[in-house]
Amino acid sequence: MDSTEDTVDSSAAVKKEVKKETDDMLPSELDHRTQLAIKLLFNSNMFEAQMTEMNLAIILAECCVDDHYLSSDIRKMPLGKLSKTQIAKGLSALVDIEEAVKNSSFETIANLTSRFYTLIPHAFGRMKPPVLQSLDVIRQKKDVMLTLSDIELTQSLQSADETEKKEKAENPIDKHYKSLKCDMKLVPHSSEEFKVISRYVAGTTQSGWKLADVWRLDRANEGHRFSVNDGLKERKLLWHGTNVAVVAAILNSGLRIMPHSGGLVGRGIYFASEHSKSSGYTCGHYGLFEGEKNIRFMFLVEVALGKSHEITASNSLLRAAPEGFNSIVARGRNEPDPKKNVTLELDGKKVVVPVGKPVPQTKFKDSGFIQSEYLIYNEHQARLRFLLKFTD
């Protein structure tokens, strides 16, 4: 692929902001709350802030010397323009480094690290670029690369929008919305769905976040794909937290198992039954945006768990549930009180919503997990159901 194509530009992650409506521009067909969400999900300042924040986090993690962090000027640490091809090569280089850390000499690790820095520019100032010897730091860098891939996808959606020319300009917010190919219906606060979701938040949260909006989602073709799970009886509505910069990419492409992804329970899609667990993986847009402070997004996903295999210790090598099982549950020492479970009927299927407050699980009191995590290893077992917006 030409390196000039599909770039992530840290100085202007999205080239054009939403323009003010004029006489020759059609008004938005979306409700006001949905307009605000779309504006943020495609906002260039948001993308730039998230990329800067990710870079800062990694630099700090790498520059720890004798328990002291070396200060760096974040404004001097741009990621520059990274093509989709470069990001893929960077991920591949990290995989090589990860293997070298386990099996090779320091010299080999240093050479591979140098190759990674060549592919993915870093700004260390006068500091000597650190050799990547920590598996935790390597995993953090993988997460950054995967996030950049999703940011690139969102930019490509906007680029496609900008190539369309019409006699009367379509509202840019509506163009962005249509590019998602995901129907978003604002859920009224007075509805039963909103009340159940509010209970779910209140019962399993440890934060002071305010639930501002909920959208019911219907991603193009996802319902048809999900129908292959009609024979699986056990279904739960579970949490999935993410970075605000990749929400648009998830709405467009769904939750995916990336080739270089991984975690304590292997390479799959991770969910939780507690808001407080998934909120730890949520990175928001901090500061004010259109009068709202510190905006974060989370997904509630219908997961077709089927028959679950239970574990109490981590296993990063997992790539599938054992034969005869459809999912894996890493059982935590605490779990929302099952006696308080409620159900929502979604497309004719009863889906369990564990709204109760967490209670100790005697059976799993010695588990290596504090809170339960739910894993699927087939993308078609997950269907996006709700997008939640939180503010302070």
N, C-alpha and C positions, 0 to 999 in steps of 0.2 A: 504493500500500500504506500502511496506517495506520502512522505512525511508532512506535506503541507495540508493534508486532509484530516478532518476529524480531530482538531486540536483542542486542548484544554488550556485556556489562556488565563493565567492567574491575575493579570492586570485588568482584564475585562472578560470574566468567565462567560458572560452573555453580552453580546455586542450592543444591544439596544434595550433600554428600559421601556416599560409600558408607557405609551404616549398619552397625552391628554386628549380626550374626545374633542373632535372638531366637527364643524358642519358637514364635512365630506366623509365622516367616519360613522359607521353604524353604531348605535348604542349597544352595550352588552346585553345579552339575553339571559345572563346568569343573575341569581340573587346576590345581594350585596355581600353576604358573608362568604359565599363561594368565590366571588371576585377577589376578595382580600386574600384568600388562601392561594389562589392561582398566581396573584401578583407576587407573593412572597416566594412561591416555589420556583419561579422563573426570574427572580431578582438578582441582578449581577452583583450587588453589594453583598448579598447573602452568600453567594458562591465564593466570592473573594475572601470574606471573613472566615468561612469554613475551611478553605484551603490554607489560609494563614494559620488558623488555629491548629489544624492537623500537623502542619510543618513544625510549629512551635512545640507541640507535645512531643514529637519524635526527637527534635533537637535536644530538648531538656532531658529526655530519657537517656540519650547517648552521651551527654556532656557531664554526667555525674562523676566527680572525682573526689575520692575521700569523703563521701557523703555531703559534698557541697556542689550545688548546681552553678555552672558557669553561665553568666548572663549573656544574652544575645539580643541584637536589635531585630525584632521581628520584621521590620520594614525592609531589612536587607536580606530576607530569606524567601524570595519569590521562587516558586517552582518553575516559572517560565512557561513555555509552550511545550506540552508533551503530547505527542501523537498517540493514537490508539495502539500503534505498533510498538512504540517505545514503552508504553505501560505494560504491554504483554511481555516484552523482553525483560523489563524490570522485575516482573513477577517471576519469570523463569530464572532470573539471576538469584533472586531470594531463595528459591527452592534449592538451587545449587549450593548456596551458602549454608542453608539449613542442614543439608546432607554433610557438607564439609565440617561443620561444627561438631557433628556426631562422630565423624570418622577420619578427618584429615589433619594435617599439620597446620600450625599457625601461619606459615608462609602461604599455603594454599588458600586459607581463609582470607588472608590479607589481599591476595591477588584477586579473588572473586569479589571482595568488598569494593576494591578499586574499580572493577568492571561495572558494578552496580551504580556507583557514584557517577561514572561516565555516562551511563544510560539515563539516570535520574539525577539531574543537577541538584546539589545541595549548597547552601551558603554557610560556611563555617567561619568566615572571617579569617583571622590569623591562627585559629585553632587547627591542629592537625586532624584531618578526618578520622574518626574513630573506626577501628576494625569491628565488624559486626560479629561478636562472639556470644551474644545472649540470645537464646531462642525466643525469649519474651519480646525483645526489641525487634527481632526478625518478624515475629507474628504481627506486631504493631505496624510494621512497614507494609506487610501484606495487606492489612486492613486499609491502610491509606491508599494503596494501589487499587484495591477493589472499589473504594469509594470514588477515586478519580475516574475509573471506568464508567461508573454510573453518572457522574457529572458530565462526562463526555457524551453519554447517551442523551441526557437532557438537552445539552447544547445542540446536538444533531436534530432533535425535535424542533427546536426553535429555528434552526437554519432552514429546515424544510418549510416552516411557516413563512419565512421571509421571502422565499422564492416565488410564492404565489402572488400574482397581481390581479386585482379585480378593479372594475370600473369605479366602484365605491368601496373604500377600504373597510374590510371587516375589522371589528374591534379586536385589538391585539390580545386582550385577555381571553376572548372567546376562541381565538386561533390557538392559543396555548392549550386551552382546555380541550379542544377537539383533538389536538396532537397526542393527548394522553390515551385516547381510545378507551376511556374508562368513564362510565356514567357515575356521577356524584350527585346524590340527592340529600339535601340538608334535612336532618332528622329534627322534627319539632321537639322543643324541650318538654312539651306536655305529653308526648307520646309514651307508650309503654316501653318501646325499645330504648328511648333515652333514659327512662327511669331505671331500667335494668342495668344499663351500661354505667350509669352514675353509681349504682350500688356496687357494681364490680370494682370501680375505681376506689370508692370509699372503703370497701372491705379489705382491699389488698395493697393499699398504698402506704408509703411512709413519707411522702412528700407533701408539700403545701400547694401543689399545683392546682390551678382552677380549670375545670373542664369547660371550655368555651363553646366548642362546636363538635358535632358528630355528623359524618356523612355516610350514608349507605352506599356501598360500592358495587358496581357490576362491570368488571373488566371484560373487554371484548373477547369472546370465545372461551373465557375461563369456565363458565358454567358447563359448557359442553365437555370440556376436558375433565372437569371435576366429576362428571356423571359416571365415570368408570368406577367410582367408589361407592355407587349406590348400594352395593352389597355389604359394605362395612357399617356396622351398627353404632359403634362407639365414636361419637363426635363431640368435640369440645370447641368452645370459642376461647381462643388463647391469645396472649399478648405477644407482640413483636415490636421491639424498639429499634429505631434507626436514626441516622443523621438526616437533618432537615434537607441537606443538599441532594439526597438520593431518593426522596419521597416521590418526585415526579417520575424517576426511572422505574421505581417499583410499581407505580400506578400503570405505567405503560407496559412493562414487561413481566410483572408479577415477581414473586419471590423465587430466586434462582439458587441453585447449588453451583457455585463457581469452582473451576478446576483446581485453584490453589487455596480454596477456603479450608477451614478446619477449626477445631476447638477441642474442649475436654471430652466430648462425646463423638468426635469424628467429623467427617465431612457430610453434613446434612443441613437442614433448615431447623433453626432453634426457636422454640416457643416457651412461654412460661404461663403458669396459672396465677401468678401474682404480678400486679402492676409494678411493685417495687423492684422486682427482679429485672424485668425488661426495661424499666425506666433507666437503669444503669447503662444501657447501651444506646440511650437517646441523647443526641447532641442537637441543641436548639439554636435558634437565631437570637442572640443575646443583645439586649438593648431595646429601643422602641421601634416599632414598625406600625405605621398607621394608627398610632395611639395605644397599641397593645405592647406589653412588656414581656420579653423572654419567651418567645413562642416555640413550642415543641410539638412534634407530631408522633403519634403511635398508631399502630394497626391492631385491630382485632380480627383474627383470622379463624375461619372454620377449618378445623383440622380433622380429617378422617383418620382417626387413630387405629381403628380396627382392634386387633389383638395386640396388646403392648407387652414387650419384654422389659422387665424391671431390672435396673442395675443400681448399685450403691457406690461404685467407684468409677473414676474416669477411665476412658479408653479412647485415646485420640486416633487410633487406627481404624475405628469403625467406619464402614462405608455402606452398610445395609443392616436392617434388622435381621436377626437369626431366622432360619427357615421356619415357616409356620407362624411368623409374627409380621405385623405390618408397621410397627413403630417401636421406638425405645423410650422409656420414661426413666430418667435419672431421678430416683425418688429422694426427695428432700426430707430433712428431719421435721420440717413443718409443711403444712398443706392447707389451703382453704377448707374450712369445715365442710365435709361432704354432705352433712345433714342440711346445710343451707343452700345446696345447689338448686338452681332454677333452670328452666329450659326456655329457649326461644325456638319458634318454628320458622325455619328458613327453607324456602322452596319445598315445603312439604316434609322436611326432615326435622326431627327434634334434636336440638343441639344443646348440650349441657353448658351452663354458665356458672362457674364456681365463685359465687359472689360472697361467700362467707369469709369471716376473718380467719387467718391462719391459726391452726391448732397443732400441738405436738403430735407426731406420728410415732407411737410406741414401737411399732414394727420396724421402723427405720431410724431409730434413735442413734444408731451408730453409723449412719450413712455419711459418706464423704461430701454430700451435698446438703447445704442448709435449706435451700428452696428447690422445688422440683423443676426440672427442665424436660421438655417434650421434643423428641427428635423424629423427623421423617426423612427418608432418603430418596423419595420420589416427589418431584415437584408437583405432580398432579394431585397429591393428597392435601394440598393447601388451596383454599379459596379466600381471597381478600373479601371481607364483609363490611368492615367499618374503618374509617379514618377518623382519628380523634385529634383535636387541637387543644393544647393546654397553654395557659398563660400564668403569669405570677399575679 
